Amino acid sequence: MSFTKSPQLSDEPSFNEPWEAQVFSLVTALVDQGAISSEEWSQALGAQITAAQQKGDPDLGDTYYQHWLAALEQLLAEKEIALESELQELFTAWRDAYLSTPHGQPVELPAR
């Protein structure tokens, strides 16, 4: 099952930031490959959105892919696809890479 975005109704981009498209693609690939089911994904994303709303997220759409990322991280850890320590290591490497990359240049992670 592939996820698709709704057709655009305006000239605005589908994603606000490149990382949002990347998270979307990762989830789509994991579902398509059977690493997670569409039901698991739906439940995890719904739980993240509900928890965020209970904490006061006004659900204006600007935090939507933050919920995708949180749900993805949760499922990766639960299914032991990636350990929390590995995710933290990658987060730190990514932060270090983008902070040290000159503006306008592509961010590259060092080979692991």
Contact map, one row per residue, 1 for C-alpha under 8 A:
1110000000000000000000000000001100000100000000000000000000000000000000000000000000000000000000000000000000000000
1111000000000000000000000001001100000000000000000000000000000000000000000000000000000000000000000000000000000000
1111100000000000000000000001000000000000000000000000000000000000000000000000000000000000000000000000000000000000
0111110000000000000000000000000000000000000000000000000000000000000000000000000000000000000000000000000000000000
0011111000000100000000000000000000000000000000000000000000000000000000000000000000000000000000000000000000000000
0001111100000000000000000000000000000000000000000000000000000000000000000000000000000000000000000000000000000000
0000111110000000000000000000000000000000000000000000000000000000000000000000000000000000000000000000000000000000
0000011111111100000000000000000000000000000000000000000000000000000000000000000000000000000000000000000000000000
0000001111100000000000000000000000000000000000000000000000000000000000000000000000000000000000000000000000000000
0000000111110000000000000000000000000000000000000000000000000000000000000000000000000000000000000000000000000000
0000000111111000000000000000000000000000000000000000000000000000000000000000000000000000000000000000000000000000
0000000101111100000000000000000000000000000000000000000000000000000000000000000000000000000000000000000000000000
0000000100111111000000000000000000000000000000000000000000000000000000000000000000000000000000000000000000000000
0000100100011111000000000000000000000000000000000000000000000000000000000000000000000000000000000000000000000000
0000000000001111110110000000000000000000000000000000000000000000000000000000000000000000000000000000000000000000
0000000000001111110100000000000000000000000000000000000000000000000000000000000000000000000000000000000000000000
0000000000000011111110000000000000000000000000000000000000000000000000000000000000000000000000000000000000000000
0000000000000011111111000000000000000000000000000000000000000000000000000000000000000000000000000000000000000000
0000000000000000111111100000000000000000000000000000000000000000000000000000000000000000000000000000000000000000
0000000000000011111111110000000000000000000000000000000000000000100000000000000000000000000000000000000000000000
0000000000000010111111111000000000000000000000000000000000000000000000000000000000000000000000000000000000000000
0000000000000000011111111100000000000000000000000000000000000000000000000000000000000000000000000000000000000000
0000000000000000001111111110000000000000000000000000000000000000100110000000000000000000000000000000000000000000
0000000000000000000111111111000000000000000000000000000000000000000100000000000000000000000000000000000000000000
0000000000000000000011111111100000000000000000000000000000000000000000000000000000000000000000000000000000000000
0000000000000000000001111111110000000000000000000000000000000000000000000000000000000000000000000000000000000000
0000000000000000000000111111111000000000000000000000000000000000000000010000000000000000000000000000000000000000
0110000000000000000000011111111100000000000000000000000000000000000000000000000000000000000000000000000000000000
0000000000000000000000001111111110000000000000000000000000000000000000000000000000000000000000000000000000000000
0000000000000000000000000111111111110000000000000000000000000000000000000000000000000000000000000000000000000000
1100000000000000000000000011111111111100100000000000000000000000000000000000000000000000000000000000000000000000
1100000000000000000000000001111111100000000000000000000000000000000000000000000000000000000000000000000000000000
0000000000000000000000000000111111110000000000000000000000000000000000000000000000000000000000000000000000000000
0000000000000000000000000000011111111000000000000000000000000000000000000000000000000000000000000000000000000000
0000000000000000000000000000011111111000000000000000000000000000000000000000000000000000000000000000000000000000
0000000000000000000000000000011011111101100000000000000000000000000000000010000000000000000000000000000000000000
0000000000000000000000000000001001111111100000000000000000000000000000000000000000000000000000000000000000000000
1000000000000000000000000000001000011111110000000000000000000000000000000000000000000000000000000000000000000000
0000000000000000000000000000000000001111111000000000000000000000000000000000000000000000000000000000000000000000
0000000000000000000000000000000000011111111100000000000000000000000000000000000000000000000000000000000000000000
0000000000000000000000000000001000011111111110000000000000000000000000110010000000000000000000000000000000000000
0000000000000000000000000000000000000111111111000000000000000000000000000000000000000000000000000000000000000000
0000000000000000000000000000000000000011111111100000000000000000000000000000000000000000000000000000000000000000
0000000000000000000000000000000000000001111111110000000000000000000000110110000000000000000000000000000000000000
0000000000000000000000000000000000000000111111111000000000000000001100100000000000000000000000000000000000000000
0000000000000000000000000000000000000000011111111100000000000000000000000000000000000000000000000000000000000000
0000000000000000000000000000000000000000001111111110000000000000000000000000000000000000000000000000000000000000
0000000000000000000000000000000000000000000111111111000000000000001101100000000000000000000000000000000000000000
0000000000000000000000000000000000000000000011111111100000000001001000000000000000000000000000000000000000000000
0000000000000000000000000000000000000000000001111111110000000000000000000000000000000000000000000000000000000000
0000000000000000000000000000000000000000000000111111111000000000000000000000000000000000000000000000000000000000
0000000000000000000000000000000000000000000000011111111110000000000000000000000000000000000000000000000000000000
0000000000000000000000000000000000000000000000001111111111100000000000000000000000000000000000000000000000000000
0000000000000000000000000000000000000000000000000111111110000000000000000000000000000000000000000000000000000000
0000000000000000000000000000000000000000000000000011111110000000000000000000000000000000000000000000000000000000
0000000000000000000000000000000000000000000000000001111111000000000000000000000000000000000000000000000000000000
0000000000000000000000000000000000000000000000000001111111100000000000000000000000000000000000000000000000000000
0000000000000000000000000000000000000000000000000000100111110000000000000000000000000000000000000000000000000000
0000000000000000000000000000000000000000000000000000100011111111000000000000000000000000000000000000000000000000
0000000000000000000000000000000000000000000000000000000001111110000000000000000000000000000000000000000000000000
0000000000000000000000000000000000000000000000000000000000111111000000000000000000000000000000000000000000000000
0000000000000000000000000000000000000000000000000000000000111111100000000000000000000000000000000000000000000000
0000000000000000000000000000000000000000000000000000000000111111111000000000000000000000000000000000000000000000
0000000000000000000000000000000000000000000000001000000000101111111100000000000000000000000000000000000000000000
0000000000000000000100100000000000000000000000000000000000000111111110000000000000000000000000000000000000000000
0000000000000000000000000000000000000000000000000000000000000011111111000000000000000000000000000000000000000000
0000000000000000000000000000000000000000000010011000000000000011111111100000000000000000000000000000000000000000
0000000000000000000000110000000000000000000010010000000000000001111111110000000000000000000000000000000000000000
0000000000000000000000100000000000000000000000000000000000000000111111111000000000000000000000000000000000000000
0000000000000000000000000000000000000000000000010000000000000000011111111100000000000000000000000000000000000000
0000000000000000000000000000000000000000100110010000000000000000001111111110000000000000000000000000000000000000
0000000000000000000000000010000000000000100100000000000000000000000111111111000000000000000000000000000000000000
0000000000000000000000000000000000000000000000000000000000000000000011111111100000000010000000000000000000000000
0000000000000000000000000000000000000000000100000000000000000000000001111111110000000000000000000000000000000000
0000000000000000000000000000000000010000100100000000000000000000000000111111111000000000000000000000000000000000
0000000000000000000000000000000000000000000000000000000000000000000000011111111111100000000000000000000000000000
0000000000000000000000000000000000000000000000000000000000000000000000001111111111110000000000000000000000000000
0000000000000000000000000000000000000000000000000000000000000000000000000111111110000000000000000000000000000000
0000000000000000000000000000000000000000000000000000000000000000000000000011111111000000000000000000000000000000
0000000000000000000000000000000000000000000000000000000000000000000000000001111111100000000000000000000000000000
0000000000000000000000000000000000000000000000000000000000000000000000000001111111100000000000000000000000000000
0000000000000000000000000000000000000000000000000000000000000000000000000001101111110110000000000000000000000000
0000000000000000000000000000000000000000000000000000000000000000000000000001100111111110000000000000000000000000
0000000000000000000000000000000000000000000000000000000000000000000000000000100001111111000000000000000000000000
0000000000000000000000000000000000000000000000000000000000000000000000000000000000111111100000000000000000000000
0000000000000000000000000000000000000000000000000000000000000000000000000000000001111111110000000000000000000000
0000000000000000000000000000000000000000000000000000000000000000000000001000000001111111111000000000000000000000
0000000000000000000000000000000000000000000000000000000000000000000000000000000000011111111100000000000000000000
0000000000000000000000000000000000000000000000000000000000000000000000000000000000001111111110000000000000000000
0000000000000000000000000000000000000000000000000000000000000000000000000000000000000111111111000000000000000000
0000000000000000000000000000000000000000000000000000000000000000000000000000000000000011111111100000000000000000
0000000000000000000000000000000000000000000000000000000000000000000000000000000000000001111111110000000000000000
0000000000000000000000000000000000000000000000000000000000000000000000000000000000000000111111111000000000001000
0000000000000000000000000000000000000000000000000000000000000000000000000000000000000000011111111100000000001000
0000000000000000000000000000000000000000000000000000000000000000000000000000000000000000001111111110000000000000
0000000000000000000000000000000000000000000000000000000000000000000000000000000000000000000111111111000000000000
0000000000000000000000000000000000000000000000000000000000000000000000000000000000000000000011111111100000111000
0000000000000000000000000000000000000000000000000000000000000000000000000000000000000000000001111111100000110000
0000000000000000000000000000000000000000000000000000000000000000000000000000000000000000000000111111100000000000
0000000000000000000000000000000000000000000000000000000000000000000000000000000000000000000000011111110000000000
0000000000000000000000000000000000000000000000000000000000000000000000000000000000000000000000001111111011100000
0000000000000000000000000000000000000000000000000000000000000000000000000000000000000000000000000001111110000000
0000000000000000000000000000000000000000000000000000000000000000000000000000000000000000000000000000111110000000
0000000000000000000000000000000000000000000000000000000000000000000000000000000000000000000000000000011111000000
0000000000000000000000000000000000000000000000000000000000000000000000000000000000000000000000000000111111100000
0000000000000000000000000000000000000000000000000000000000000000000000000000000000000000000000000000100111110000
0000000000000000000000000000000000000000000000000000000000000000000000000000000000000000000000001100100011111000
0000000000000000000000000000000000000000000000000000000000000000000000000000000000000000000000001100000001111100
0000000000000000000000000000000000000000000000000000000000000000000000000000000000000000000011001000000000111110
0000000000000000000000000000000000000000000000000000000000000000000000000000000000000000000000000000000000011111
0000000000000000000000000000000000000000000000000000000000000000000000000000000000000000000000000000000000001111
0000000000000000000000000000000000000000000000000000000000000000000000000000000000000000000000000000000000000111
